[in-house]
Amino acid sequence: MFKRIVWFRNDLRIYDNPALNHAAADKQAVLGVYFICRKMLNDHAVAPVRIDFIQRNLMLLAKDLEKLNIPLVIISVNETGDIIPHFQTLIAEHKVEALFLNAEYPLDEFNRDKLVSETLRNEGLIVKRFHDRVIIPPGMVRNGKGEAYQVFTAFKNNWLLQARALPLQPLGKPAKQVAHSLSTPDAQAIKKLFADLESRDLSALWPAGEKEAIKRLDFFIENAISNYQVARDIPSLEGTSTLSPYLAVGAISVRQALATVLHASQGWDSGNQGVTTWISELIWREFYQHLVVDFPRVCKFRPMQAYTEVFPWRHDATLFGAWCEGKTGIPIVDAAMLQLKATGWMHNRLRMVVAMFLTKNLQIDWRMGESYFMSQLIDGDFAANNGGWQWSASTGTDAAPYFRIFNPVSQSQRFDPEGIFIRRYLPMLANLSNKEIHSPTHCENYPAPIVDLSTSRKETIALFAALKNMKSV
Ligand SMILES: Cc1cc2nc3c(=O)[nH]c(=O)nc-3n(C[C@H](O)[C@H](O)[C@H](O)COP(=O)(O)OP(=O)(O)OC[C@H]3O[C@@H](n4cnc5c(N)ncnc54)[C@H](O)[C@@H]3O)c2cc1C
């Protein structure tokens, strides 16, 4: 008999997990459930490396839950519609009274949760939904007219005012439940459930679990946060937290990450530039999560800025293929794309550089880049990825202005001046001088640039300007 079910999704942890914590509070016997939904994984182009990461996090979660006497049932379904009958069976079998879940904001996930919740509520189940993915829930950061902010700085100021007034005390570990006889799947059983999904094991680079997330956070606080405002732009350094895969899968909560940093830096007013800049990045993350709720059209392949709907993006498979494979002839772009392939992750500065190059120099549809990133990233997160792509393509709200196009060679000279990062991924350029390496000429085994940076830049600006003019006529 389990009176309560916790439906796990991108919250694969036991600490500071609102749905789990509340469900377990009065020890009424809790059952954990996770659905592997094939159609959603496929439709959302979830990367094999992320699928493997989810699987490994589930293995650890199952063990941690077992110690709390909470069994985890993992069910593989073809599509979201199959979820309801499975819930109905579990509810009838165990006389379940309530379902606890943490909210997910992208449209497909939101609609799935709405359908499941409404159906089960109509059948008498209590459904409790918590906000976990963000520090301040969507809908709570509003301007004087009660509207959503579309400019980051205004959002950030309001967000900070509210967040500073919050206790931000993480919830800790949930209560242990009474003993039961249901067995929890072991690692082999979980592996079997994932067996026919394409997955890629990068566990040496990205160990799973809550402990690993905390370890990375502590290391970052001790070694890098105080210089984050400078080092975060240098891809050859370990200047950032590398927490994104853990935040994306929910192995750590954003509250816990922020609370730990604030504790270490003795509050909001430490005056430490590194801490302030890092918190600002967390707020960018929240900004994009809120935008997905306020402007669900971004979940339907639509740009935020309506006038860019008709931009004549190209769909050139050869140029796109060269970009994906790191064969554009622009070393910083190629090294970045090879980092993505090798590690399932890319440095933030480089994500902006390669996204601008794809959209502004190759004029390729940002949605092709967005989808390719999702198919490769271990930290793939719809809101952050869509926000990053729309920012780079100048189709987003408070995006890079269309006429301010990064020159990838200048970015390379500025942020990888000695070519340390480039040499790591492009050994054929290793012997070039610090000057030559950013824009090599006639180098054996390395392609010539696939596009003229200057001409393509001008063309793109002209295309955007023409659209802007049409809008104002
Ligand atoms: C085109 C593009 C696509 C992106 N796709 C994703 C994605 O799918 N998933 C993802 O988590 N991030 C994405 N980002 C944001 C950012 O690049 C990564 O979050 C960051 O590189 C992760 O490294 P870190 O954990 O060391 O970050 P840190 O610098 O340590 O920052 C801490 C955390 O803040 C958040 N964050 C930092 N920068 C941003 C940002 N610009 N936007 C939103 N959140 C941010 C992340 O959760 C990150 O883990 C994308 C950015 C661009 C430009």
The ligand as an SDF file (V2000), in Angstrom:
LIG
                    3D

 53 58  0  0  0  0  0  0  0  0999 V2000
   23.3390   28.7680  -28.2370 C   0  0  0  0  0  0  0  0  0  0  0  0
   23.3330   28.4190  -26.7710 C   0  0  0  0  0  0  0  0  0  0  0  0
   22.7510   27.2310  -26.3490 C   0  0  0  0  0  0  0  0  0  0  0  0
   22.7230   26.8980  -24.9840 C   0  0  0  0  0  0  0  0  0  0  0  0
   22.1360   25.7200  -24.5920 N   0  0  0  0  0  0  0  0  0  0  0  0
   22.0700   25.4060  -23.2730 C   0  0  0  0  0  0  0  0  0  0  0  0
   21.4380   24.2190  -22.8350 C   0  0  0  0  0  0  0  0  0  0  0  0
   20.8890   23.4390  -23.6150 O   0  0  0  0  0  0  0  0  0  0  0  0
   21.4540   23.9490  -21.4960 N   0  0  0  0  0  0  0  0  0  0  0  0
   22.0270   24.7810  -20.5840 C   0  0  0  0  0  0  0  0  0  0  0  0
   22.0020   24.4900  -19.3810 O   0  0  0  0  0  0  0  0  0  0  0  0
   22.5960   25.9280  -20.9700 N   0  0  0  0  0  0  0  0  0  0  0  0
   22.6520   26.2660  -22.2770 C   0  0  0  0  0  0  0  0  0  0  0  0
   23.2650   27.4250  -22.6630 N   0  0  0  0  0  0  0  0  0  0  0  0
   23.7660   28.3510  -21.6390 C   0  0  0  0  0  0  0  0  0  0  0  0
   25.2270   28.1610  -21.2190 C   0  0  0  0  0  0  0  0  0  0  0  0
   26.0520   28.0650  -22.3240 O   0  0  0  0  0  0  0  0  0  0  0  0
   25.4580   26.9390  -20.3190 C   0  0  0  0  0  0  0  0  0  0  0  0
   24.5010   26.9190  -19.2840 O   0  0  0  0  0  0  0  0  0  0  0  0
   26.8350   26.9710  -19.6750 C   0  0  0  0  0  0  0  0  0  0  0  0
   27.8310   26.9640  -20.6560 O   0  0  0  0  0  0  0  0  0  0  0  0
   26.9990   25.7800  -18.7650 C   0  0  0  0  0  0  0  0  0  0  0  0
   28.2680   25.7380  -18.1890 O   0  0  0  0  0  0  0  0  0  0  0  0
   28.4460   25.8830  -16.6170 P   0  0  0  0  0  0  0  0  0  0  0  0
   27.5350   24.9610  -15.9240 O   0  0  0  0  0  0  0  0  0  0  0  0
   29.9020   25.7400  -16.3430 O   0  0  0  0  0  0  0  0  0  0  0  0
   27.9590   27.3630  -16.3830 O   0  0  0  0  0  0  0  0  0  0  0  0
   28.3090   28.4780  -15.3030 P   0  0  0  0  0  0  0  0  0  0  0  0
   28.9930   29.5700  -16.0280 O   0  0  0  0  0  0  0  0  0  0  0  0
   28.9760   27.9260  -14.1130 O   0  0  0  0  0  0  0  0  0  0  0  0
   26.8580   29.0200  -14.9130 O   0  0  0  0  0  0  0  0  0  0  0  0
   26.0750   28.4100  -13.8780 C   0  0  0  0  0  0  0  0  0  0  0  0
   24.7490   27.9460  -14.4000 C   0  0  0  0  0  0  0  0  0  0  0  0
   23.9790   29.0490  -14.8570 O   0  0  0  0  0  0  0  0  0  0  0  0
   23.2050   28.6680  -15.9800 C   0  0  0  0  0  0  0  0  0  0  0  0
   23.6190   29.4890  -17.1260 N   0  0  0  0  0  0  0  0  0  0  0  0
   24.8420   30.0060  -17.3410 C   0  0  0  0  0  0  0  0  0  0  0  0
   24.8430   30.7610  -18.4580 N   0  0  0  0  0  0  0  0  0  0  0  0
   23.5880   30.7070  -18.9560 C   0  0  0  0  0  0  0  0  0  0  0  0
   22.9570   31.2790  -20.0920 C   0  0  0  0  0  0  0  0  0  0  0  0
   23.5960   32.0850  -20.9400 N   0  0  0  0  0  0  0  0  0  0  0  0
   21.6550   30.9860  -20.3140 N   0  0  0  0  0  0  0  0  0  0  0  0
   20.9730   30.1880  -19.4780 C   0  0  0  0  0  0  0  0  0  0  0  0
   21.5170   29.6310  -18.3730 N   0  0  0  0  0  0  0  0  0  0  0  0
   22.8100   29.8830  -18.1200 C   0  0  0  0  0  0  0  0  0  0  0  0
   23.4830   27.1960  -16.2460 C   0  0  0  0  0  0  0  0  0  0  0  0
   22.4820   26.4300  -15.6090 O   0  0  0  0  0  0  0  0  0  0  0  0
   24.8370   26.9980  -15.5740 C   0  0  0  0  0  0  0  0  0  0  0  0
   25.0800   25.6750  -15.1690 O   0  0  0  0  0  0  0  0  0  0  0  0
   23.3010   27.7850  -24.0350 C   0  0  0  0  0  0  0  0  0  0  0  0
   23.8800   28.9790  -24.4770 C   0  0  0  0  0  0  0  0  0  0  0  0
   23.9030   29.2910  -25.8270 C   0  0  0  0  0  0  0  0  0  0  0  0
   24.5330   30.5750  -26.2560 C   0  0  0  0  0  0  0  0  0  0  0  0
  1  2  1  0
  2  3  1  0
  2 52  2  0
  3  4  2  0
  4  5  1  0
  4 50  1  0
  5  6  2  0
  6  7  1  0
  6 13  1  0
  7  8  2  0
  7  9  1  0
  9 10  1  0
 10 11  2  0
 10 12  1  0
 12 13  2  0
 13 14  1  0
 14 15  1  0
 14 50  1  0
 15 16  1  0
 16 17  1  0
 16 18  1  0
 18 19  1  0
 18 20  1  0
 20 21  1  0
 20 22  1  0
 22 23  1  0
 23 24  1  0
 24 25  2  0
 24 26  1  0
 24 27  1  0
 27 28  1  0
 28 29  2  0
 28 30  1  0
 28 31  1  0
 31 32  1  0
 32 33  1  0
 33 34  1  0
 33 48  1  0
 34 35  1  0
 35 36  1  0
 35 46  1  0
 36 37  1  0
 36 45  1  0
 37 38  2  0
 38 39  1  0
 39 40  1  0
 39 45  2  0
 40 41  1  0
 40 42  2  0
 42 43  1  0
 43 44  2  0
 44 45  1  0
 46 47  1  0
 46 48  1  0
 48 49  1  0
 50 51  2  0
 51 52  1  0
 52 53  1  0
M  END
$$$$
